[in-house]
Amino acid sequence: MAQLLAEKRDFDFVMWEQFNNEKFLENEKYEAFNKKTCDMILTEARKIAIKEMLPTMAEGDKVGLKFEDGVVTTPECFKPVFDLLKEGEWGNLGVPEVMGGQGAPSFVASAVSEYFMAGRSALSSYVSMGSGAAAMIQLYGTEEQKKKYVKRMVSAEWGGTMLLTEPNAGSDVGALETSAVKNPDGTYSITGNKIFITCGEHDLCSNIIHPVLARIEGAPAGTKGISIFIVPKYFVNDDGSLGDRNDIWCTGIEHKHGIVASATCSMAMGAKGTCIGYLLGNENEGMKIMFNMMNGARMHTGLQGLAYASGAYQLALNYARERVQMRELGQPHDAPPVTIIKHPDVRRNLLWMKSYVNGMRSFYQYMDYQEELSKIADTEEERALADGIFELLTPIIKSYLANRGYEVCVQAVQVFGGAGYTKDYLAEQYMRDCKIASIYEGTCGIQAMDLLGRKMGMQGGKVFMTFLAAIQNTIDEAKGLTELADLGERTQKMLNKLGEVAAHLGKNAMSPQYKTAFAHSLPYLDVMGDTIMAWMNLWRAVTATQKLAAKPKGKDLPFYEGQIKTAEFFIRTVVPTSMGRMDTILDMCSAAIDISDEAFGGL
Ligand SMILES: Cc1cc2nc3c(=O)[nH]c(=O)nc-3n(C[C@H](O)[C@H](O)[C@H](O)COP(=O)(O)OP(=O)(O)OC[C@H]3O[C@@H](n4cnc5c(N)ncnc54)[C@H](O)[C@@H]3O)c2cc1C
C-alpha cells in the first residue's frame, strides 16, 4: 500500500536498530516510557498527521491569513486540528515534567515533530513556539514568572514568539533600536518596532507571551548591551486570570512565497500608550538567554528541511509507481508503456532523494542521541563532550538540512513532470514551504561563519577530533564486513580529506587570507554535511548487513537491502563530487574577495 509521510519502519530502524536507544529508557528519568509506549506514541502521531493534518495542508495554503484592525485570523480548518493537538498535549511531549510537560525522550519527541511538520508545516509553529519561549523562562525566570507563564505556554493555552528582528537589525541583531526604560516599580517601558515575527498575532490562543530583545537606556552598543523582556499581550493577574491589554500590536503581516498560513507579523510596542515588559534574567544578558531558544529553534529549522523532504520524497515515490509513460528502455516499439519508476533516470533521482532523506533522519537522531548523552551519561567528561558535539553540529543540522531538504523537494517536483508545477499535488507546496528554512534562525551564510569561526576550535579542537573518531569507528566496522569493505575504504578517503580541509581552512581563517577562508565557509559546512551523510548511510548499511545475517523474511528483507543499495549509491556517486568540492576549498581561490565591487557589473 502506498505510504504517505515517512514510513514508521524507518523510524523503528533508526531509533532501535541503528542507535539502540532502548538503553536510554532504562534511566529512571524515563520511567513512564518503554519501547512499546514509544511505538504507540509514534503510531498515533503518524495517524493524526495523515488523517487530521495533511487534509488541511492545501486548504490552509489557499485560504491563507486575514489581517484586519490588528487581528490575524487563521484558516478555519486549522482550529479543530489545533484543538486536537492541544487537548492531546502533543505540543508538550518532549518538555520536561517540571515545566508541565510529559518528559518524553528527545528522539521520540523529534520523530513526532517530523510527522507533524510534514503533516502541516504552517500549523505546527503555532503549537511549538510557546514551549520554546517557556523553556527560557523556566531557565532564567523568577519563581513568580515561572509560575505565571510556563505551564500555560507549554500546554498551548497561550502562544509564544521571539522578537529579535527589526528593519535595520536582521543578521546583525546587535544593531537593534528597540529601547527599554526602567520604571519606579521595577518594570520597563518598551518602545520599538519588530518585523518578521512568527506567530506574533493570531486567534488560536487566548494570550501570547512575547520574549523581546531591547536595549536599556545607557547600555553598551552592540550585542553586549541587549536585555530580554517578557512582554505579554494581555497582562496576567496574580490569580492567573487575564488582565488589560498591553501596548503591543500587530501592524501587518507578510505575504509570503511559502508557509503562507504561518503569521509573519510586524509588531509595534509603545506606539499607542505604554508597553510594559518584565526583565528576564539580568540586564545585558539578553543574547545569552535568547541563544537558548535559538539553538532549539535551529534544530527545529533543520527538522523542517528533513520533514518536507521526507514528505515530498514519499509523494514522488507514490507518483512514480502510478504514472504510466513510455515503454521500458530496450523494449520493442510496440511494448506496452510502464510506470515511470522503471525508467533509469527516475530511479536515479528517487535513490538520490532517498539517500538524503535517510542520511538526514539518522543525522537528526544522532543529535538527539548526543542530547540524551549530555543529560544522562555516567561521567561529567562524557556529558561535556556530548554537549560539545551537539553544539559543533548545530549550524550544520540547521543549514545542511535546510538546503538539502529544499533540493530534495525540487527533485520531487521534477518526478511529477508538468503536474509537479501545478497546485494539484503537494510537492510544490513542500518546496515553497521549505525555502524559508535556509533563511530564518540565522541564514546559512551566518551558520557557516559560526561553524568556522567559533565551533571548529571548541575545547581546543577536541570536540572536532572526537567527532572524526566517531566516524572512524563506523568506517572500521564497515571495513570488517566483506560486503561493505569497499564502501568503508571510499568513506575513509573522504574522512581523511575532510581532516586535511579542516586544518587548511582553520589555518587560513587565522591568517591574512581570512576573508578568502570565510568565502569558503559555506562550501566547507556543505562538505562536512556530505561527510555526515556518507557516515550515516554507511552506518545504516553496517546495521542492515548485520541484520541480514539473521536471514530476515517478509518486508524486512527489501528494507535492509535498500539500506545497503542507498549507501552504495551515495558513497559511489555523491561522495566523489563532494571530494571535488574539497579540492576547491584546498585551492583557496580568492576571486570572490579580489574582484572589485564595480567588476561585478550592473552599474
Ligand atoms: C517567514 C519568516 C519568519 C521569521 N520569523 C522570525 C521570528 O519569529 N523572530 C525574529 O526575530 N525574526 C524572524 N525572522 C527574521 C529572520 O530571522 C531574518 O530574516 C534573518 O535573520 C535574516 O535577516 P535579514 O532578513 O535582515 O537579512 P540580512 O541580514 O539583510 O541578510 C541579507 C543577506 O546577507 C547575508 N549576510 C548578512 N550579514 C552577513 C555577514 N556578516 N556575513 C555573511 N553574510 C551576511 C545573509 O546571509 C543574507 O543572505 C523571520 C523571517 C521570515 C522571512
The ligand as a Tripos MOL2 file, in Angstrom:
@<TRIPOS>MOLECULE
LIG
   53    58     1     0     0
SMALL
NO_CHARGES

@<TRIPOS>ATOM
      1 C1          8.9280   33.8100    7.4240 C.3       1 LIG1
      2 C2          9.8920   34.4490    8.3740 C.ar      1 LIG1
      3 C3          9.7340   34.2300    9.7290 C.ar      1 LIG1
      4 C4         10.6160   34.8460   10.6380 C.ar      1 LIG1
      5 N1         10.4220   34.6860   11.9870 N.ar      1 LIG1
      6 C5         11.1450   35.4510   12.8550 C.ar      1 LIG1
      7 C6         10.8170   35.4880   14.2500 C.ar      1 LIG1
      8 O1          9.9200   34.7820   14.7180 O.2       1 LIG1
      9 N2         11.5410   36.3130   15.0650 N.ar      1 LIG1
     10 C7         12.5410   37.1030   14.5930 C.ar      1 LIG1
     11 O2         13.1360   37.8270   15.3700 O.2       1 LIG1
     12 N3         12.8890   37.0750   13.2670 N.ar      1 LIG1
     13 C8         12.2080   36.2850   12.3950 C.ar      1 LIG1
     14 N4         12.5170   36.2950   11.0530 N.ar      1 LIG1
     15 C9         13.6340   37.1000   10.5810 C.3       1 LIG1
     16 C10        14.8200   36.2830   10.1180 C.3       1 LIG1
     17 O3         15.4540   35.6800   11.2140 O.3       1 LIG1
     18 C11        15.7360   37.1990    9.2940 C.3       1 LIG1
     19 O4         15.0620   37.4610    8.0660 O.3       1 LIG1
     20 C12        17.0970   36.6030    9.0600 C.3       1 LIG1
     21 O5         17.8310   36.5200   10.2490 O.3       1 LIG1
     22 C13        17.9230   37.4180    8.0520 C.3       1 LIG1
     23 O6         17.8900   38.7890    8.3350 O.3       1 LIG1
     24 P1         17.5390   39.8160    7.1530 P.3       1 LIG1
     25 O7         16.2560   39.3380    6.5300 O.co2     1 LIG1
     26 O8         17.5450   41.1730    7.6800 O.co2     1 LIG1
     27 O9         18.6710   39.6180    6.1060 O.3       1 LIG1
     28 P2         20.0740   40.3940    6.1100 P.3       1 LIG1
     29 O10        20.6720   40.3530    7.4550 O.co2     1 LIG1
     30 O11        19.8850   41.7290    5.4470 O.co2     1 LIG1
     31 O12        20.9430   39.4660    5.1630 O.3       1 LIG1
     32 C14        20.8720   39.5100    3.7300 C.3       1 LIG1
     33 C15        21.8880   38.5210    3.1630 C.3       1 LIG1
     34 O13        23.2110   38.9230    3.5560 O.3       1 LIG1
     35 C16        23.8710   37.8720    4.2250 C.3       1 LIG1
     36 N5         24.6830   38.4370    5.3190 N.ar      1 LIG1
     37 C17        24.3540   39.4110    6.1830 C.ar      1 LIG1
     38 N6         25.3780   39.6640    7.0180 N.ar      1 LIG1
     39 C18        26.3640   38.8170    6.6960 C.ar      1 LIG1
     40 C19        27.6800   38.5710    7.1990 C.ar      1 LIG1
     41 N7         28.1880   39.2560    8.2250 N.pl3     1 LIG1
     42 N8         28.4210   37.6320    6.6000 N.ar      1 LIG1
     43 C20        27.9340   36.9050    5.5870 C.ar      1 LIG1
     44 N9         26.7010   37.0890    5.0600 N.ar      1 LIG1
     45 C21        25.9200   38.0260    5.6090 C.ar      1 LIG1
     46 C22        22.7900   36.9340    4.7470 C.3       1 LIG1
     47 O14        23.2530   35.6110    4.8300 O.3       1 LIG1
     48 C23        21.7020   37.1030    3.6860 C.3       1 LIG1
     49 O15        21.9070   36.1800    2.6410 O.3       1 LIG1
     50 C24        11.6770   35.6520   10.1450 C.ar      1 LIG1
     51 C25        11.8310   35.8350    8.7670 C.ar      1 LIG1
     52 C26        10.9490   35.2720    7.8930 C.ar      1 LIG1
     53 C27        11.1200   35.5320    6.4150 C.3       1 LIG1
@<TRIPOS>BOND
     1     1     2 1
     2     2     3 ar
     3     2    52 ar
     4     3     4 ar
     5     4     5 ar
     6     4    50 ar
     7     5     6 ar
     8     6     7 ar
     9     6    13 1
    10     7     8 2
    11     7     9 ar
    12     9    10 ar
    13    10    11 2
    14    10    12 ar
    15    12    13 ar
    16    13    14 ar
    17    14    15 1
    18    14    50 ar
    19    15    16 1
    20    16    17 1
    21    16    18 1
    22    18    19 1
    23    18    20 1
    24    20    21 1
    25    20    22 1
    26    22    23 1
    27    23    24 1
    28    24    25 2
    29    24    26 1
    30    24    27 1
    31    27    28 1
    32    28    29 2
    33    28    30 1
    34    28    31 1
    35    31    32 1
    36    32    33 1
    37    33    34 1
    38    33    48 1
    39    34    35 1
    40    35    36 1
    41    35    46 1
    42    36    37 ar
    43    36    45 ar
    44    37    38 ar
    45    38    39 ar
    46    39    40 ar
    47    39    45 ar
    48    40    41 1
    49    40    42 ar
    50    42    43 ar
    51    43    44 ar
    52    44    45 ar
    53    46    47 1
    54    46    48 1
    55    48    49 1
    56    50    51 ar
    57    51    52 ar
    58    52    53 1
@<TRIPOS>SUBSTRUCTURE
     1 LIG1         1 GROUP 0 **** ****
